Amino acid sequence: MPSTYEVLEARLQSAFDVLKLGSDPVLRPSDRSDYQVNGVMGLAKALGRPPREVADELVAALDLTGLATVEVAGPGFLNLSLTPAFLGQQLNELVTHDRLNVPVSTKPKTIVIDYSAPNVAKEMHVGHLRSTVIGDALARINRFMGHTVIARNHVGDWGTPFGMLIEHLIDLGEDAAVQSLSMGDLDTFYRAARQKFDSDDTFKERSRARVVLLQGGDTETNRLWRLLVTQSVAYFQEVYDKLDVLLQPSDVVGESFYNPMLDDVVTDLKSAGLLVESDGAQVVFLPGFTNRENEPLPLIVQKSDEGFGYAATDLAAVRDRVGNLHADEILYVVGAPQAQHFDMVWAAARAAGWLPESVRIEHVAFGNVLGSDRKMFKTRSGETVKLVGLIDEAAERALAQLQARQSDMAADEQAALALTLARAAVKYADLSTERQKDYVFDLDRMLAFEGDTGPYLAYAHARIRSIFRRLNEPFLGDNVAWTLSDPSARHLALGLLALPEALDATLNTLQPHRLCTYLFDLAQRFTTFYEACPVLSAEGSLREERLALCDVSARTLSLGLSLLGIDAPERM
């Protein structure tokens, strides 16, 4: 069934098209009425006519019979108030619909999402948090909407550093190296290798020779390299499991995967007349890209030493994702500093014919995680903060809060709930921030049960579920006689009907904070309703109506949080 918004927008569009085909009604929820039509001003300007005159003509052409009443307000806004019959019909559909009236896409797409991307033999740190949780949320929402999502965890698993890493592994011995890596001590392993490389010329020469063997396909070197990769990926999976992120080892498609494709990238760019030599390197010069001196900026595909640049790997990835995975949409959840690089890679791919205009490709850029000093978040000793350490600390603090509440919950149940709240706190704080902006990592604020936080929303859901545990009979919720006599009940009902639009806005803009904003607003609407409208002490049809509002509120919060990768606990 179409959502409330879709029904109204379709009627409005017909009226707007009478005056000017394709004009946008700009329908929005409103505090002054149920919905407001803001597109009259733009239409009036396009027609060169007074807005009030255009508004009156729109009202005359508009058929909202049985759906809503309409009035012209201010300089030319249209205020819409839903009829009780239509509102009740929409709410009854909502109560019985297992997807809360969110339709499955009629045009399902194949969407490749590139996210997380740690480096082999290096620790997953706070710098990986945003890519991981934003990418995971976009993957969850797109799958829920009916699209096929192919996750690509583009790990750094190739290149010259692996010469020194393999030699360090040999020095340690395989058993000791595996033990170190399996314990998640990746930073110690990498730093020790780097220190030897920088201070020991013999080790440095061995490392360089090992790179040659690796690139030449030497069997033993490849086995040792694979050991490094396998142990690192296993550790990454432990972090993902602790975060409750959906990525799996099968989603790891690292730089090494594209290595056999790079010669073809160079050959085909040359054949297309796009590759030129510059200072010994093979580069592509693309229109519109210049440096600070306004000189043409090169996209380096192959370096002067015949090694390949990152651009070659990224071009190979585009070709694979379009040609082999048949992607309709490709999303790169990568930090903002990579914006120009991606713009140049995609421009080159389009020029080469590898990236059709029909394929949507987007850089889902994000800002930084900062410490309380508003600098890059680090430990007190100045080291990068381990991602797994953040979750562990958050879980410890959440457990202390739960224990202080003197709950009758068993110890193991408290521990599980503490981890749930830790995930909710960390993920929600990240996702509720407009992704292009930096934010300060503050666990005290994130774990608070008040304000716009994950634990607040988790508690809101648990509080609603507690109502149904106190019922003496099962709640069916069918054929509710809706009156919505209290303004807070109507306000909550309108919020519940707006979930499809919140999800559409989230995907259209690739901004998970829009779904977070919707859920927080919904929780506040419920609190206002619950304070004004007694539920279990109400009687008859009024009790059924209020229970139905509670039920749909809990289901909406649970669904919305799950799409952000957050569990909604039944009790707290």
Secondary structure as GFF3:
##gff-version 3
##sequence-region A 1 572
A	DSSP	alpha_helix	4	19	.	.	.	ID=ss1
A	DSSP	beta_strand	27	29	.	.	.	ID=ss2
A	DSSP	beta_strand	35	37	.	.	.	ID=ss3
A	DSSP	alpha_helix	40	47	.	.	.	ID=ss4
A	DSSP	alpha_helix	51	61	.	.	.	ID=ss5
A	DSSP	beta_strand	68	73	.	.	.	ID=ss6
A	DSSP	beta_strand	77	82	.	.	.	ID=ss7
A	DSSP	alpha_helix	84	96	.	.	.	ID=ss8
A	DSSP	beta_strand	110	114	.	.	.	ID=ss9
A	DSSP	three_ten_helix	126	128	.	.	.	ID=ss10
A	DSSP	alpha_helix	129	144	.	.	.	ID=ss11
A	DSSP	beta_strand	148	152	.	.	.	ID=ss12
A	DSSP	alpha_helix	161	172	.	.	.	ID=ss13
A	DSSP	alpha_helix	174	182	.	.	.	ID=ss14
A	DSSP	alpha_helix	186	199	.	.	.	ID=ss15
A	DSSP	alpha_helix	201	215	.	.	.	ID=ss16
A	DSSP	alpha_helix	219	243	.	.	.	ID=ss17
A	DSSP	three_ten_helix	249	251	.	.	.	ID=ss18
A	DSSP	alpha_helix	255	258	.	.	.	ID=ss19
A	DSSP	three_ten_helix	259	261	.	.	.	ID=ss20
A	DSSP	alpha_helix	262	271	.	.	.	ID=ss21
A	DSSP	beta_strand	275	278	.	.	.	ID=ss22
A	DSSP	beta_strand	281	290	.	.	.	ID=ss23
A	DSSP	beta_strand	296	302	.	.	.	ID=ss24
A	DSSP	alpha_helix	310	323	.	.	.	ID=ss25
A	DSSP	beta_strand	329	332	.	.	.	ID=ss26
A	DSSP	three_ten_helix	336	338	.	.	.	ID=ss27
A	DSSP	alpha_helix	339	351	.	.	.	ID=ss28
A	DSSP	beta_strand	360	363	.	.	.	ID=ss29
A	DSSP	beta_strand	369	370	.	.	.	ID=ss30
A	DSSP	alpha_helix	387	404	.	.	.	ID=ss31
A	DSSP	alpha_helix	411	431	.	.	.	ID=ss32
A	DSSP	beta_strand	439	440	.	.	.	ID=ss33
A	DSSP	alpha_helix	443	446	.	.	.	ID=ss34
A	DSSP	alpha_helix	454	469	.	.	.	ID=ss35
A	DSSP	alpha_helix	487	496	.	.	.	ID=ss36
A	DSSP	alpha_helix	499	509	.	.	.	ID=ss37
A	DSSP	alpha_helix	513	532	.	.	.	ID=ss38
A	DSSP	alpha_helix	540	563	.	.	.	ID=ss39
###
